[in-house]
């Protein structure tokens, strides 16, 4: 899966699960400040990303995540067959 495809999947998750308008979801959008994602939402997002990886995501992997692009980069780097970004 390319980073663009992954971004599209994350947009869909944010739109469907958190009712965020897609126009607000840009790579530079800050999760907590711009999209009003709180820590509980962040855990839910991690759970929803699990099927993309086929394994559990460790919360530690997301400590440095601040933007939508950060999510894309971390998840893409953890995907099977992908080199770390």
PDB file with one MODEL, atoms N, CA, C and O in Angstrom:
MODEL        1
ATOM      1  N   UNK A   1       0.848  -1.175   0.000  1.00  0.00           N
ATOM      2  CA  UNK A   1       0.000   0.000   0.000  1.00  0.00           C
ATOM      3  C   UNK A   1       0.896   1.241   0.000  1.00  0.00           C
ATOM      4  O   UNK A   1       1.844   1.338   0.779  1.00  0.00           O
ATOM      5  N   UNK A   2       0.583   2.173  -0.874  1.00  0.00           N
ATOM      6  CA  UNK A   2       1.363   3.407  -0.939  1.00  0.00           C
ATOM      7  C   UNK A   2       0.959   4.342   0.200  1.00  0.00           C
ATOM      8  O   UNK A   2      -0.067   4.143   0.850  1.00  0.00           O
ATOM      9  N   UNK A   3       1.775   5.351   0.425  1.00  0.00           N
ATOM     10  CA  UNK A   3       1.439   6.333   1.452  1.00  0.00           C
ATOM     11  C   UNK A   3       0.165   7.094   1.086  1.00  0.00           C
ATOM     12  O   UNK A   3      -0.611   7.454   1.970  1.00  0.00           O
ATOM     13  N   UNK A   4      -0.058   7.341  -0.199  1.00  0.00           N
ATOM     14  CA  UNK A   4      -1.283   8.029  -0.618  1.00  0.00           C
ATOM     15  C   UNK A   4      -2.513   7.173  -0.337  1.00  0.00           C
ATOM     16  O   UNK A   4      -3.535   7.684   0.120  1.00  0.00           O
ATOM     17  N   UNK A   5      -2.417   5.877  -0.607  1.00  0.00           N
ATOM     18  CA  UNK A   5      -3.534   4.972  -0.320  1.00  0.00           C
ATOM     19  C   UNK A   5      -3.781   4.889   1.181  1.00  0.00           C
ATOM     20  O   UNK A   5      -4.928   4.855   1.626  1.00  0.00           O
ATOM     21  N   UNK A   6      -2.718   4.857   1.947  1.00  0.00           N
ATOM     22  CA  UNK A   6      -2.835   4.820   3.395  1.00  0.00           C
ATOM     23  C   UNK A   6      -3.469   6.105   3.918  1.00  0.00           C
ATOM     24  O   UNK A   6      -4.320   6.059   4.806  1.00  0.00           O
ATOM     25  N   UNK A   7      -3.065   7.238   3.379  1.00  0.00           N
ATOM     26  CA  UNK A   7      -3.675   8.513   3.765  1.00  0.00           C
ATOM     27  C   UNK A   7      -5.182   8.471   3.508  1.00  0.00           C
ATOM     28  O   UNK A   7      -5.966   8.895   4.358  1.00  0.00           O
ATOM     29  N   UNK A   8      -5.590   7.965   2.345  1.00  0.00           N
ATOM     30  CA  UNK A   8      -7.014   7.875   2.019  1.00  0.00           C
ATOM     31  C   UNK A   8      -7.760   6.992   3.014  1.00  0.00           C
ATOM     32  O   UNK A   8      -8.885   7.313   3.398  1.00  0.00           O
ATOM     33  N   UNK A   9      -7.150   5.884   3.438  1.00  0.00           N
ATOM     34  CA  UNK A   9      -7.777   4.997   4.424  1.00  0.00           C
ATOM     35  C   UNK A   9      -7.922   5.700   5.765  1.00  0.00           C
ATOM     36  O   UNK A   9      -8.947   5.564   6.433  1.00  0.00           O
ATOM     37  N   UNK A  10      -6.903   6.448   6.157  1.00  0.00           N
ATOM     38  CA  UNK A  10      -6.952   7.167   7.428  1.00  0.00           C
ATOM     39  C   UNK A  10      -8.015   8.254   7.380  1.00  0.00           C
ATOM     40  O   UNK A  10      -8.731   8.460   8.360  1.00  0.00           O
ATOM     41  N   UNK A  11      -8.129   8.950   6.260  1.00  0.00           N
ATOM     42  CA  UNK A  11      -9.188   9.955   6.097  1.00  0.00           C
ATOM     43  C   UNK A  11     -10.550   9.298   6.288  1.00  0.00           C
ATOM     44  O   UNK A  11     -11.410   9.848   6.975  1.00  0.00           O
ATOM     45  N   UNK A  12     -10.754   8.134   5.691  1.00  0.00           N
ATOM     46  CA  UNK A  12     -12.033   7.428   5.813  1.00  0.00           C
ATOM     47  C   UNK A  12     -12.314   7.054   7.270  1.00  0.00           C
ATOM     48  O   UNK A  12     -13.437   7.218   7.748  1.00  0.00           O
ATOM     49  N   UNK A  13     -11.304   6.557   7.971  1.00  0.00           N
ATOM     50  CA  UNK A  13     -11.480   6.208   9.384  1.00  0.00           C
ATOM     51  C   UNK A  13     -11.847   7.449  10.194  1.00  0.00           C
ATOM     52  O   UNK A  13     -12.780   7.412  10.995  1.00  0.00           O
ATOM     53  N   UNK A  14     -11.124   8.538   9.992  1.00  0.00           N
ATOM     54  CA  UNK A  14     -11.401   9.765  10.744  1.00  0.00           C
ATOM     55  C   UNK A  14     -12.788  10.312  10.428  1.00  0.00           C
ATOM     56  O   UNK A  14     -13.483  10.806  11.315  1.00  0.00           O
ATOM     57  N   UNK A  15     -13.185  10.222   9.169  1.00  0.00           N
ATOM     58  CA  UNK A  15     -14.506  10.708   8.758  1.00  0.00           C
ATOM     59  C   UNK A  15     -15.608   9.833   9.340  1.00  0.00           C
ATOM     60  O   UNK A  15     -16.560  10.337   9.935  1.00  0.00           O
ATOM     61  N   UNK A  16     -15.477   8.522   9.168  1.00  0.00           N
ATOM     62  CA  UNK A  16     -16.532   7.605   9.578  1.00  0.00           C
ATOM     63  C   UNK A  16     -16.622   7.426  11.088  1.00  0.00           C
ATOM     64  O   UNK A  16     -17.722   7.363  11.636  1.00  0.00           O
ATOM     65  N   UNK A  17     -15.497   7.343  11.758  1.00  0.00           N
ATOM     66  CA  UNK A  17     -15.495   7.040  13.187  1.00  0.00           C
ATOM     67  C   UNK A  17     -15.583   8.271  14.079  1.00  0.00           C
ATOM     68  O   UNK A  17     -16.150   8.217  15.170  1.00  0.00           O
ATOM     69  N   UNK A  18     -15.024   9.373  13.613  1.00  0.00           N
ATOM     70  CA  UNK A  18     -14.962  10.560  14.457  1.00  0.00           C
ATOM     71  C   UNK A  18     -15.746  11.736  13.887  1.00  0.00           C
ATOM     72  O   UNK A  18     -15.728  12.837  14.438  1.00  0.00           O
ATOM     73  N   UNK A  19     -16.436  11.486  12.775  1.00  0.00           N
ATOM     74  CA  UNK A  19     -17.297  12.490  12.137  1.00  0.00           C
ATOM     75  C   UNK A  19     -16.555  13.795  11.846  1.00  0.00           C
ATOM     76  O   UNK A  19     -17.084  14.889  12.045  1.00  0.00           O
ATOM     77  N   UNK A  20     -15.330  13.653  11.377  1.00  0.00           N
ATOM     78  CA  UNK A  20     -14.528  14.816  11.001  1.00  0.00           C
ATOM     79  C   UNK A  20     -14.737  15.068   9.515  1.00  0.00           C
ATOM     80  O   UNK A  20     -14.657  14.145   8.704  1.00  0.00           O
ATOM     81  N   UNK A  21     -15.002  16.311   9.164  1.00  0.00           N
ATOM     82  CA  UNK A  21     -15.203  16.654   7.757  1.00  0.00           C
ATOM     83  C   UNK A  21     -13.912  16.402   6.988  1.00  0.00           C
ATOM     84  O   UNK A  21     -12.846  16.864   7.398  1.00  0.00           O
ATOM     85  N   UNK A  22     -13.998  15.669   5.871  1.00  0.00           N
ATOM     86  CA  UNK A  22     -12.790  15.347   5.101  1.00  0.00           C
ATOM     87  C   UNK A  22     -11.968  16.566   4.693  1.00  0.00           C
ATOM     88  O   UNK A  22     -10.746  16.471   4.578  1.00  0.00           O
ATOM     89  N   UNK A  23     -12.614  17.704   4.475  1.00  0.00           N
ATOM     90  CA  UNK A  23     -11.882  18.904   4.061  1.00  0.00           C
ATOM     91  C   UNK A  23     -10.902  19.356   5.155  1.00  0.00           C
ATOM     92  O   UNK A  23      -9.909  20.019   4.858  1.00  0.00           O
ATOM     93  N   UNK A  24     -11.175  19.001   6.411  1.00  0.00           N
ATOM     94  CA  UNK A  24     -10.290  19.371   7.521  1.00  0.00           C
ATOM     95  C   UNK A  24      -9.090  18.441   7.648  1.00  0.00           C
ATOM     96  O   UNK A  24      -8.110  18.771   8.315  1.00  0.00           O
ATOM     97  N   UNK A  25      -9.169  17.270   7.003  1.00  0.00           N
ATOM     98  CA  UNK A  25      -8.134  16.249   7.168  1.00  0.00           C
ATOM     99  C   UNK A  25      -7.082  16.405   6.075  1.00  0.00           C
ATOM    100  O   UNK A  25      -7.249  15.934   4.951  1.00  0.00           O
ATOM    101  N   UNK A  26      -6.011  17.069   6.433  1.00  0.00           N
ATOM    102  CA  UNK A  26      -4.880  17.258   5.523  1.00  0.00           C
ATOM    103  C   UNK A  26      -3.661  16.583   6.151  1.00  0.00           C
ATOM    104  O   UNK A  26      -3.673  16.286   7.345  1.00  0.00           O
ATOM    105  N   UNK A  27      -2.624  16.341   5.378  1.00  0.00           N
ATOM    106  CA  UNK A  27      -1.428  15.741   5.979  1.00  0.00           C
ATOM    107  C   UNK A  27      -0.866  16.569   7.138  1.00  0.00           C
ATOM    108  O   UNK A  27      -0.318  16.014   8.089  1.00  0.00           O
ATOM    109  N   UNK A  28      -1.001  17.882   7.058  1.00  0.00           N
ATOM    110  CA  UNK A  28      -0.449  18.767   8.086  1.00  0.00           C
ATOM    111  C   UNK A  28      -1.377  18.960   9.274  1.00  0.00           C
ATOM    112  O   UNK A  28      -0.975  19.562  10.269  1.00  0.00           O
ATOM    113  N   UNK A  29      -2.611  18.466   9.198  1.00  0.00           N
ATOM    114  CA  UNK A  29      -3.582  18.669  10.278  1.00  0.00           C
ATOM    115  C   UNK A  29      -3.075  18.029  11.568  1.00  0.00           C
ATOM    116  O   UNK A  29      -2.695  16.858  11.594  1.00  0.00           O
ATOM    117  N   UNK A  30      -3.080  18.823  12.633  1.00  0.00           N
ATOM    118  CA  UNK A  30      -2.654  18.330  13.941  1.00  0.00           C
ATOM    119  C   UNK A  30      -3.833  17.618  14.598  1.00  0.00           C
ATOM    120  O   UNK A  30      -4.935  18.160  14.680  1.00  0.00           O
ATOM    121  N   UNK A  31      -3.585  16.409  15.058  1.00  0.00           N
ATOM    122  CA  UNK A  31      -4.661  15.583  15.591  1.00  0.00           C
ATOM    123  C   UNK A  31      -5.380  16.248  16.752  1.00  0.00           C
ATOM    124  O   UNK A  31      -6.607  16.342  16.748  1.00  0.00           O
ATOM    125  N   UNK A  32      -4.637  16.709  17.738  1.00  0.00           N
ATOM    126  CA  UNK A  32      -5.253  17.246  18.943  1.00  0.00           C
ATOM    127  C   UNK A  32      -5.771  18.663  18.748  1.00  0.00           C
ATOM    128  O   UNK A  32      -6.858  18.992  19.222  1.00  0.00           O
ATOM    129  N   UNK A  33      -5.018  19.495  18.067  1.00  0.00           N
ATOM    130  CA  UNK A  33      -5.392  20.902  17.930  1.00  0.00           C
ATOM    131  C   UNK A  33      -6.375  21.161  16.800  1.00  0.00           C
ATOM    132  O   UNK A  33      -7.351  21.889  16.983  1.00  0.00           O
ATOM    133  N   UNK A  34      -6.129  20.575  15.636  1.00  0.00           N
ATOM    134  CA  UNK A  34      -6.954  20.871  14.463  1.00  0.00           C
ATOM    135  C   UNK A  34      -8.160  19.942  14.318  1.00  0.00           C
ATOM    136  O   UNK A  34      -9.219  20.359  13.849  1.00  0.00           O
ATOM    137  N   UNK A  35      -7.993  18.683  14.724  1.00  0.00           N
ATOM    138  CA  UNK A  35      -9.063  17.702  14.508  1.00  0.00           C
ATOM    139  C   UNK A  35      -9.791  17.316  15.790  1.00  0.00           C
ATOM    140  O   UNK A  35     -10.713  16.501  15.763  1.00  0.00           O
ATOM    141  N   UNK A  36      -9.380  17.899  16.910  1.00  0.00           N
ATOM    142  CA  UNK A  36     -10.026  17.650  18.205  1.00  0.00           C
ATOM    143  C   UNK A  36     -10.040  16.177  18.601  1.00  0.00           C
ATOM    144  O   UNK A  36     -11.000  15.700  19.207  1.00  0.00           O
ATOM    145  N   UNK A  37      -8.977  15.465  18.258  1.00  0.00           N
ATOM    146  CA  UNK A  37      -8.821  14.073  18.674  1.00  0.00           C
ATOM    147  C   UNK A  37      -8.260  14.089  20.095  1.00  0.00           C
ATOM    148  O   UNK A  37      -7.259  14.755  20.358  1.00  0.00           O
ATOM    149  N   UNK A  38      -8.903  13.357  21.016  1.00  0.00           N
ATOM    150  CA  UNK A  38      -8.365  13.271  22.369  1.00  0.00           C
ATOM    151  C   UNK A  38      -7.662  11.927  22.550  1.00  0.00           C
ATOM    152  O   UNK A  38      -7.591  11.134  21.612  1.00  0.00           O
ATOM    153  N   UNK A  39      -7.151  11.672  23.735  1.00  0.00           N
ATOM    154  CA  UNK A  39      -6.360  10.458  23.953  1.00  0.00           C
ATOM    155  C   UNK A  39      -7.196   9.193  23.793  1.00  0.00           C
ATOM    156  O   UNK A  39      -6.685   8.179  23.317  1.00  0.00           O
ATOM    157  N   UNK A  40      -8.459   9.229  24.177  1.00  0.00           N
ATOM    158  CA  UNK A  40      -9.344   8.071  23.997  1.00  0.00           C
ATOM    159  C   UNK A  40      -9.559   7.820  22.509  1.00  0.00           C
ATOM    160  O   UNK A  40      -9.515   6.676  22.056  1.00  0.00           O
ATOM    161  N   UNK A  41      -9.789   8.883  21.753  1.00  0.00           N
ATOM    162  CA  UNK A  41      -9.944   8.748  20.298  1.00  0.00           C
ATOM    163  C   UNK A  41      -8.672   8.186  19.669  1.00  0.00           C
ATOM    164  O   UNK A  41      -8.737   7.373  18.747  1.00  0.00           O
ATOM    165  N   UNK A  42      -7.523   8.617  20.167  1.00  0.00           N
ATOM    166  CA  UNK A  42      -6.252   8.140  19.614  1.00  0.00           C
ATOM    167  C   UNK A  42      -6.107   6.635  19.806  1.00  0.00           C
ATOM    168  O   UNK A  42      -5.629   5.937  18.912  1.00  0.00           O
ATOM    169  N   UNK A  43      -6.519   6.132  20.972  1.00  0.00           N
ATOM    170  CA  UNK A  43      -6.477   4.687  21.217  1.00  0.00           C
ATOM    171  C   UNK A  43      -7.423   3.976  20.262  1.00  0.00           C
ATOM    172  O   UNK A  43      -7.072   2.937  19.703  1.00  0.00           O
ATOM    173  N   UNK A  44      -8.616   4.523  20.069  1.00  0.00           N
ATOM    174  CA  UNK A  44      -9.578   3.930  19.139  1.00  0.00           C
ATOM    175  C   UNK A  44      -9.013   3.916  17.718  1.00  0.00           C
ATOM    176  O   UNK A  44      -9.197   2.944  16.985  1.00  0.00           O
ATOM    177  N   UNK A  45      -8.341   4.969  17.339  1.00  0.00           N
ATOM    178  CA  UNK A  45      -7.726   5.037  16.014  1.00  0.00           C
ATOM    179  C   UNK A  45      -6.667   3.947  15.851  1.00  0.00           C
ATOM    180  O   UNK A  45      -6.592   3.301  14.806  1.00  0.00           O
ATOM    181  N   UNK A  46      -5.858   3.746  16.876  1.00  0.00           N
ATOM    182  CA  UNK A  46      -4.840   2.689  16.836  1.00  0.00           C
ATOM    183  C   UNK A  46      -5.495   1.329  16.632  1.00  0.00           C
ATOM    184  O   UNK A  46      -5.014   0.515  15.843  1.00  0.00           O
ATOM    185  N   UNK A  47      -6.588   1.083  17.341  1.00  0.00           N
ATOM    186  CA  UNK A  47      -7.312  -0.190  17.201  1.00  0.00           C
ATOM    187  C   UNK A  47      -7.820  -0.353  15.772  1.00  0.00           C
ATOM    188  O   UNK A  47      -7.756  -1.449  15.215  1.00  0.00           O
ATOM    189  N   UNK A  48      -8.319   0.711  15.179  1.00  0.00           N
ATOM    190  CA  UNK A  48      -8.858   0.636  13.820  1.00  0.00           C
ATOM    191  C   UNK A  48      -7.771   0.484  12.757  1.00  0.00           C
ATOM    192  O   UNK A  48      -8.052   0.040  11.644  1.00  0.00           O
ATOM    193  N   UNK A  49      -6.555   0.843  13.085  1.00  0.00           N
ATOM    194  CA  UNK A  49      -5.449   0.686  12.139  1.00  0.00           C
ATOM    195  C   UNK A  49      -4.874  -0.730  12.149  1.00  0.00           C
ATOM    196  O   UNK A  49      -4.147  -1.113  11.232  1.00  0.00           O
ATOM    197  N   UNK A  50      -5.194  -1.500  13.175  1.00  0.00           N
ATOM    198  CA  UNK A  50      -4.658  -2.860  13.306  1.00  0.00           C
ATOM    199  C   UNK A  50      -4.881  -3.719  12.062  1.00  0.00           C
ATOM    200  O   UNK A  50      -3.949  -4.407  11.645  1.00  0.00           O
ATOM    201  N   UNK A  51      -6.069  -3.716  11.445  1.00  0.00           N
ATOM    202  CA  UNK A  51      -6.266  -4.564  10.259  1.00  0.00           C
ATOM    203  C   UNK A  51      -5.315  -4.238   9.103  1.00  0.00           C
ATOM    204  O   UNK A  51      -5.011  -5.110   8.289  1.00  0.00           O
ATOM    205  N   UNK A  52      -4.855  -3.016   9.027  1.00  0.00           N
ATOM    206  CA  UNK A  52      -3.918  -2.654   7.967  1.00  0.00           C
ATOM    207  C   UNK A  52      -2.566  -3.337   8.150  1.00  0.00           C
ATOM    208  O   UNK A  52      -1.847  -3.593   7.184  1.00  0.00           O
ATOM    209  N   UNK A  53      -2.236  -3.625   9.398  1.00  0.00           N
ATOM    210  CA  UNK A  53      -0.938  -4.222   9.696  1.00  0.00           C
ATOM    211  C   UNK A  53      -1.020  -5.719   9.953  1.00  0.00           C
ATOM    212  O   UNK A  53      -0.029  -6.437   9.817  1.00  0.00           O
ATOM    213  N   UNK A  54      -2.207  -6.186  10.326  1.00  0.00           N
ATOM    214  CA  UNK A  54      -2.355  -7.592  10.652  1.00  0.00           C
ATOM    215  C   UNK A  54      -1.768  -7.952  12.005  1.00  0.00           C
ATOM    216  O   UNK A  54      -1.539  -9.126  12.296  1.00  0.00           O
ATOM    217  N   UNK A  55      -1.524  -6.948  12.829  1.00  0.00           N
ATOM    218  CA  UNK A  55      -0.995  -7.183  14.172  1.00  0.00           C
ATOM    219  C   UNK A  55      -1.321  -5.978  15.037  1.00  0.00           C
ATOM    220  O   UNK A  55      -1.709  -4.919  14.542  1.00  0.00           O
ATOM    221  N   UNK A  56      -1.155  -6.162  16.337  1.00  0.00           N
ATOM    222  CA  UNK A  56      -1.401  -5.062  17.255  1.00  0.00           C
ATOM    223  C   UNK A  56      -0.349  -3.975  17.091  1.00  0.00           C
ATOM    224  O   UNK A  56       0.823  -4.249  16.832  1.00  0.00           O
ATOM    225  N   UNK A  57      -0.789  -2.764  17.246  1.00  0.00           N
ATOM    226  CA  UNK A  57       0.125  -1.622  17.253  1.00  0.00           C
ATOM    227  C   UNK A  57       0.439  -1.282  18.699  1.00  0.00           C
ATOM    228  O   UNK A  57      -0.457  -1.235  19.542  1.00  0.00           O
ATOM    229  N   UNK A  58       1.681  -1.050  18.977  1.00  0.00           N
ATOM    230  CA  UNK A  58       2.066  -0.653  20.322  1.00  0.00           C
ATOM    231  C   UNK A  58       1.884   0.856  20.464  1.00  0.00           C
ATOM    232  O   UNK A  58       2.334   1.620  19.609  1.00  0.00           O
ATOM    233  N   UNK A  59       1.228   1.286  21.536  1.00  0.00           N
ATOM    234  CA  UNK A  59       1.026   2.728  21.728  1.00  0.00           C
ATOM    235  C   UNK A  59       2.327   3.523  21.699  1.00  0.00           C
ATOM    236  O   UNK A  59       2.325   4.694  21.319  1.00  0.00           O
ATOM    237  N   UNK A  60       3.443   2.900  22.096  1.00  0.00           N
ATOM    238  CA  UNK A  60       4.728   3.602  22.088  1.00  0.00           C
ATOM    239  C   UNK A  60       5.099   4.089  20.689  1.00  0.00           C
ATOM    240  O   UNK A  60       5.776   5.105  20.533  1.00  0.00           O
ATOM    241  N   UNK A  61       4.647   3.351  19.676  1.00  0.00           N
ATOM    242  CA  UNK A  61       4.959   3.729  18.291  1.00  0.00           C
ATOM    243  C   UNK A  61       4.317   5.062  17.924  1.00  0.00           C
ATOM    244  O   UNK A  61       4.734   5.722  16.972  1.00  0.00           O
ATOM    245  N   UNK A  62       3.299   5.451  18.689  1.00  0.00           N
ATOM    246  CA  UNK A  62       2.557   6.663  18.365  1.00  0.00           C
ATOM    247  C   UNK A  62       2.894   7.838  19.270  1.00  0.00           C
ATOM    248  O   UNK A  62       2.245   8.881  19.189  1.00  0.00           O
ATOM    249  N   UNK A  63       3.889   7.692  20.122  1.00  0.00           N
ATOM    250  CA  UNK A  63       4.231   8.787  21.035  1.00  0.00           C
ATOM    251  C   UNK A  63       4.632  10.058  20.311  1.00  0.00           C
ATOM    252  O   UNK A  63       4.355  11.156  20.792  1.00  0.00           O
ATOM    253  N   UNK A  64       5.280   9.927  19.164  1.00  0.00           N
ATOM    254  CA  UNK A  64       5.745  11.112  18.435  1.00  0.00           C
ATOM    255  C   UNK A  64       4.745  11.603  17.396  1.00  0.00           C
ATOM    256  O   UNK A  64       5.004  12.588  16.705  1.00  0.00           O
ATOM    257  N   UNK A  65       3.611  10.931  17.280  1.00  0.00           N
ATOM    258  CA  UNK A  65       2.608  11.299  16.280  1.00  0.00           C
ATOM    259  C   UNK A  65       1.894  12.575  16.703  1.00  0.00           C
ATOM    260  O   UNK A  65       1.353  12.668  17.805  1.00  0.00           O
ATOM    261  N   UNK A  66       1.903  13.552  15.808  1.00  0.00           N
ATOM    262  CA  UNK A  66       1.210  14.819  16.062  1.00  0.00           C
ATOM    263  C   UNK A  66       0.260  15.187  14.926  1.00  0.00           C
ATOM    264  O   UNK A  66      -0.750  15.855  15.147  1.00  0.00           O
ATOM    265  N   UNK A  67       0.585  14.749  13.713  1.00  0.00           N
ATOM    266  CA  UNK A  67      -0.208  15.121  12.539  1.00  0.00           C
ATOM    267  C   UNK A  67      -0.707  13.871  11.816  1.00  0.00           C
ATOM    268  O   UNK A  67      -0.287  12.753  12.116  1.00  0.00           O
ATOM    269  N   UNK A  68      -1.601  14.081  10.870  1.00  0.00           N
ATOM    270  CA  UNK A  68      -2.093  12.978  10.049  1.00  0.00           C
ATOM    271  C   UNK A  68      -0.930  12.354   9.277  1.00  0.00           C
ATOM    272  O   UNK A  68      -0.863  11.132   9.149  1.00  0.00           O
ATOM    273  N   UNK A  69      -0.021  13.171   8.767  1.00  0.00           N
ATOM    274  CA  UNK A  69       1.131  12.627   8.043  1.00  0.00           C
ATOM    275  C   UNK A  69       2.008  11.775   8.951  1.00  0.00           C
ATOM    276  O   UNK A  69       2.587  10.787   8.499  1.00  0.00           O
ATOM    277  N   UNK A  70       2.115  12.142  10.220  1.00  0.00           N
ATOM    278  CA  UNK A  70       2.869  11.315  11.167  1.00  0.00           C
ATOM    279  C   UNK A  70       2.261   9.920  11.266  1.00  0.00           C
ATOM    280  O   UNK A  70       2.987   8.927  11.317  1.00  0.00           O
ATOM    281  N   UNK A  71       0.930   9.844  11.293  1.00  0.00           N
ATOM    282  CA  UNK A  71       0.257   8.535  11.328  1.00  0.00           C
ATOM    283  C   UNK A  71       0.616   7.744  10.083  1.00  0.00           C
ATOM    284  O   UNK A  71       0.988   6.574  10.167  1.00  0.00           O
ATOM    285  N   UNK A  72       0.503   8.386   8.932  1.00  0.00           N
ATOM    286  CA  UNK A  72       0.826   7.721   7.665  1.00  0.00           C
ATOM    287  C   UNK A  72       2.252   7.174   7.713  1.00  0.00           C
ATOM    288  O   UNK A  72       2.485   6.018   7.360  1.00  0.00           O
ATOM    289  N   UNK A  73       3.193   7.990   8.141  1.00  0.00           N
ATOM    290  CA  UNK A  73       4.598   7.582   8.153  1.00  0.00           C
ATOM    291  C   UNK A  73       4.845   6.412   9.106  1.00  0.00           C
ATOM    292  O   UNK A  73       5.541   5.460   8.753  1.00  0.00           O
ATOM    293  N   UNK A  74       4.277   6.481  10.312  1.00  0.00           N
ATOM    294  CA  UNK A  74       4.480   5.413  11.294  1.00  0.00           C
ATOM    295  C   UNK A  74       3.852   4.112  10.811  1.00  0.00           C
ATOM    296  O   UNK A  74       4.498   3.065  10.826  1.00  0.00           O
ATOM    297  N   UNK A  75       2.593   4.176  10.383  1.00  0.00           N
ATOM    298  CA  UNK A  75       1.905   2.957   9.953  1.00  0.00           C
ATOM    299  C   UNK A  75       2.578   2.374   8.712  1.00  0.00           C
ATOM    300  O   UNK A  75       2.770   1.162   8.623  1.00  0.00           O
ATOM    301  N   UNK A  76       2.930   3.218   7.772  1.00  0.00           N
ATOM    302  CA  UNK A  76       3.587   2.732   6.553  1.00  0.00           C
ATOM    303  C   UNK A  76       4.901   2.030   6.900  1.00  0.00           C
ATOM    304  O   UNK A  76       5.220   0.990   6.323  1.00  0.00           O
ATOM    305  N   UNK A  77       5.650   2.585   7.825  1.00  0.00           N
ATOM    306  CA  UNK A  77       6.908   1.977   8.233  1.00  0.00           C
ATOM    307  C   UNK A  77       6.741   0.643   8.939  1.00  0.00           C
ATOM    308  O   UNK A  77       7.655  -0.181   8.936  1.00  0.00           O
ATOM    309  N   UNK A  78       5.571   0.424   9.549  1.00  0.00           N
ATOM    310  CA  UNK A  78       5.310  -0.822  10.269  1.00  0.00           C
ATOM    311  C   UNK A  78       4.649  -1.888   9.405  1.00  0.00           C
ATOM    312  O   UNK A  78       4.528  -3.041   9.818  1.00  0.00           O
ATOM    313  N   UNK A  79       4.222  -1.503   8.208  1.00  0.00           N
ATOM    314  CA  UNK A  79       3.533  -2.457   7.344  1.00  0.00           C
ATOM    315  C   UNK A  79       4.505  -3.524   6.853  1.00  0.00           C
ATOM    316  O   UNK A  79       5.671  -3.232   6.587  1.00  0.00           O
ATOM    317  N   UNK A  80       4.025  -4.761   6.734  1.00  0.00           N
ATOM    318  CA  UNK A  80       4.896  -5.829   6.227  1.00  0.00           C
ATOM    319  C   UNK A  80       5.466  -5.468   4.857  1.00  0.00           C
ATOM    320  O   UNK A  80       4.744  -5.004   3.975  1.00  0.00           O
ATOM    321  N   UNK A  81       6.752  -5.685   4.695  1.00  0.00           N
ATOM    322  CA  UNK A  81       7.398  -5.436   3.409  1.00  0.00           C
ATOM    323  C   UNK A  81       7.773  -3.995   3.158  1.00  0.00           C
ATOM    324  O   UNK A  81       8.255  -3.664   2.075  1.00  0.00           O
ATOM    325  N   UNK A  82       7.561  -3.124   4.138  1.00  0.00           N
ATOM    326  CA  UNK A  82       7.892  -1.710   3.966  1.00  0.00           C
ATOM    327  C   UNK A  82       9.133  -1.376   4.771  1.00  0.00           C
ATOM    328  O   UNK A  82       9.306  -1.851   5.893  1.00  0.00           O
ATOM    329  N   UNK A  83       9.974  -0.574   4.203  1.00  0.00           N
ATOM    330  CA  UNK A  83      11.126  -0.058   4.940  1.00  0.00           C
ATOM    331  C   UNK A  83      10.644   1.055   5.844  1.00  0.00           C
ATOM    332  O   UNK A  83       9.690   1.755   5.503  1.00  0.00           O
ATOM    333  N   UNK A  84      11.261   1.231   6.958  1.00  0.00           N
ATOM    334  CA  UNK A  84      10.882   2.309   7.873  1.00  0.00           C
ATOM    335  C   UNK A  84      11.076   3.646   7.184  1.00  0.00           C
ATOM    336  O   UNK A  84      12.057   3.867   6.474  1.00  0.00           O
ATOM    337  N   UNK A  85      10.118   4.533   7.409  1.00  0.00           N
ATOM    338  CA  UNK A  85      10.170   5.854   6.765  1.00  0.00           C
ATOM    339  C   UNK A  85      11.106   6.772   7.503  1.00  0.00           C
ATOM    340  O   UNK A  85      11.278   7.926   7.109  1.00  0.00           O
TER     341      UNK A  85
ENDMDL
END
